[in-house]
Amino acid sequence: MKAKEKSINLRIKRGYDNMQVFLKRLSQHRERLSPLEKRVLEYLLRNPEYFTHQKLDEISRNLFVSTATISRTCQKLGFRGFQEMKYRLTKEVTQEMKNAVSPPTSLLQIHIERMKQEMDFTLQLVDEKKIKLAAGYIKQSNHVELFGVGNSFLVCKDVARKLMFAGKICYAREDWDELRSAANNLKENDLAILVSYSGETKHMLEFVQILKHNNVKLIAITGRPINSLQQEVHLSLQAYITNYYYGELDISSRFPLSIILDFIIISFLNEQTEKTLETL
């Protein structure tokens, strides 16, 4: 049994490594791309399986770029166009899956590897200076409001609970109208933390404009490297999330967002402890 498991793991690793080599070759073209073309490349690098199942116009809508931009990106990456790029990527993804074919446990192993990758890449993205700066924003604020819709709301709710127990006035609201009202009522000495996987959610971009008008200090925690939300805030931190669907069900994780926020909370608590010790 152990020999069989070892063989399965070896096939999974081989397929994963081959895919990473292919994606790394594509990433080497990054410096030649415009900001919008880089958005297409980053989406491809982080969501190769999902990319193969989408049509050109679907990707265009998801990324808020034109179909011409996507086609031009594919050409700059060395392909004749979108269809050739999709064909080659599909072959790589298919080969990766073939290397991992086995009883149901191998399917679980694939997702375990995906989780490990998200964890590892998120930890690589951690910027300690930004973490400490975010903790300082929390310390200086009168009131902290967390903004997150959909799956990101649960992340916000968890953070609000932790900060409340840490002695900070903090709220996370689920209803969009309540969030809009909260945005309108926040003041200059308050802090808004906006949590969004895509950084392109319509309501979040609406809220951030209201908050900016009120001169509220803004932090964004997002799961994509290039997005609209991060361009609107004072401080932006990034997690690594793989967009993954099981049929029609979105099973993409949000735990990388929680990791970044937990580090901010830990840094905030550490500052609180150091302040207490100084007064003794």
Secondary structure, DSSP 8 states (H G I E B T S, - for coil): -HHHHHHHHHHHHHHHHHHHHHHHHHHTTGGGS-HHHHHHHHHHHH-HHHHHT--HHHHHHHHT--HHHHHHHHHHTTSSSHHHHHHHHHHHHHHHHHHT-SSHHHHHHHHHHHHHHHHHHHHHH--HHHHHHHHHHHHH-S-EEEE--TTHHHHHHHHHHHHHHTT--EEE--SHHHHHHHHHH--TT-EEEEEESSS--HHHHHHHHHHHHTT-EEEEEESSSS-SGGGSSSEEEE------EETTEE----HHHHHHHHHHHHHHHHHHHHHHHHH-
